Amino acid sequence: GALMLEEDLYNSYFKLPYLSPFKTVPFQRMSASRVNCLLVLSSSSEGVSSESFRQAYNLASSNFNIQVASPNGKNIEFIQQDDNNRRWFNEFRSKSVSTPIGLETIDPNRYSALLIPAAPGALHDLTNNEDLAVIIRHFVKEKKSICAIGLGVAALFCAKEENKQWSFEDYSLTGPSVYELAKSPDFSSLPLITEDTIKDLGGKYN
């Protein structure tokens, strides 16, 4: 599952509050020049999906200057690596961009896109992160593009206004369903369920 602002919203400058299934075309149409994209990753021991991150990074880096950030700039645990992506990660870790900076140091004005790959760890350290909340509220206010993939949607739960209203209230979002998560062996220990939380916060789940 993923979140992506619909292509027609790009054409109308995001006038409608709607998020729909992820697709790659909008990234390619944003601008001919390379602008900055912020990749927010969980630093929890539950980790970030290695395949989701690899795909997200490859897609974004072909169109944007990338900055990776995590809570307090802690190192990232990429889970479910296999022979197909292990070599890629070895090469990625040799690049300076692989070292995350702290969310508390981010100036959101410098970034045109926010990308949050799938991450079980997001349920543990991003859902209530106030530094990330400031960043997301800026992106919503300025109508900048946001993409949250899979359990990365949990990172959006932190974005509440001063009146405690969720920044994505009445938005249509997608992500792992209760049925999908129930098949996971660690289902009983999950701190929250994405489908239920989206509904509880006033969003529309699809």
N, C-alpha and C positions, 0 to 999 in steps of 0.2 A: 504494500500500500504506500501511497505517497501523496503529498500535497503540492499543487502547483497552480498559480494563477492562470486562468484560462487565456488562450491566445486572443480572444476577442476583447478581453479586459486590457491587454496591452494596447490594443488599438484605441480604446476609450480611456486610457490612462487610469485604469483601475477604479472606475467610478462605481462599480458594483461590488458588494462584499461577498465574494464567492471564491472558494478554493476547490479545485477539481483535480482528477488524476494526473499524475506527472507525465510530462512529455518534453522532448528535448528542443523543439522548434523555438520556443520563446527565448531561450538562452542565445540562440544564434541571431535573433532579430533585435536584440536590445540596442546594440550600438556597434558601429564599425570599429570604434576605438576600444582599447582594452581598459576597462575600469576594474574596480576592486570588488572582490567577492569574499565574504567572511564565512569560513567553514567552522561551525561550532560543534565541538565533540565532547562527549562525556569523558571524564577521567575516573569514573567509578570502576571498581574491579570487575563489574559485570560486563564492561567493555563496549566496543563499537564493532558493528558487523564489518569484517574486513572486505567482503565483496561489495557491500553497499558503499563503503568509503571509496574503494578503488574506482568504481563506476562513477560516483559523484565527482571525485577529484579529476578524473580523466575528462569528463564532460566539461566541468567548470574551467579547468586550467587551459583549455583550448580557446576560451573566450574571455577569461578574466585573469587579473593578477590575484593570486590566492593568498589569504592569510588564515592560518589555522589557530583556533583559540579554544581554551578549555578552562574550567574553574581553577583559578590560581595558577594557571599555566602548567598544570601537572601533566606528566606523560600519559600517553594513551595506550590502553590495552586493546589491540585488534584481535578479535576472537574469530574462530572458525577459519583459520588460515589453512590452506592446502597446497599441494604441489603446484597448482595452477597460478596461485597468487603470491606464494612465498618469495619468489625471486623479485617480483615487482615491489614488494614491501622492503626487501633488502636494499633495492635501488632507491626507493622513496626515502628511507631513513638516512641516506647519505646526503640528502638535499637540506639546505638551511630551512626551507619552508616546513619541514617535518617537525620542527620544534615549536610547540604551541606557546602562545603568549596568554597571559591571564585575561579573563573576561573583564576584570575590573580596570584594565588599561585601555580598553577599546574605545575609540572615538567613532560612534556610528555614522557620523557625518562623512567619514572617509569611504564608506562602502555603499555600493549600489545594489548588492544582492546578498541575501542571507541563505545559507544552505546547511541543513542539519541532516546528516545521513542516519540510517537506521542504527539504533543503539539501545540494547537492553539497559545499559548504564544510565540512559537519560531518565529512566523512571526513578533513579536514586539520587542524582545530583543536579539535575537541570530543572525539575518541575517547580522548585521553589527558589531558584537562584535569582536574587534581586539584581545582580549585575546584568544577567541576560535579559531580565524583564525590562530594564532601561533600554537596552539595545532593540528589543522587539517592539516596544512601544514607539520608539523613534521610527522604525521601519513602517509600522502601521500608519502613523501620523503622516509621514512623508510619502506614503503610497509606493514604497519600494518593494521589489519582488522578494518573496519568501518561499522557500521550498523546504518542507520537512518530510522525510521519508520514513515509512514504517513506524517503529517505536520512537523515532526522532520527533514525532508529533507531540510526545509528552513534554518536550522542551517548551512548547508554546503555552503550556498551562500556567507558567509563572507570570505571564503578561496580564497583570490586572491594573486597572486605573486607580486613581486615588479613592474613588467611591466603591472600590472592590469589584467593579464590573469587569468581566473578562474582555480583553481587547478583541477576541474573535467571537463574541456573542453574536448569534444569528448567521455566522459564516457556516458554509457547508464544508465539512472536513472528512477525510478518510484516514484509515490506519488499521492496524490489526484488530479484528473483531473479538468479542468474547469467545466465540466458537474456536477461532484460530489459536488464541492464547491458552484456552483450556486444554489443548493438545500438548502444550509444553510441560515437561516434567517439573519445572519450578513454578507452575501456575499458582500453587497455594501460597507461595512466599512473595508474590508480586505485590509491591506497595500500592498499586492502583491498576485499574483496567481502563485502557484508553477509550474504548467505546463508551463506557459508562461515564467517564469523567467528562468527555466532550458534551454529552447530554446534560450532565449535572451542572456544567458551567454555562449552559445556554446555547451551545452550538448545535448544529444539525449533523448527525452522523450518517455517512453513506458508505 
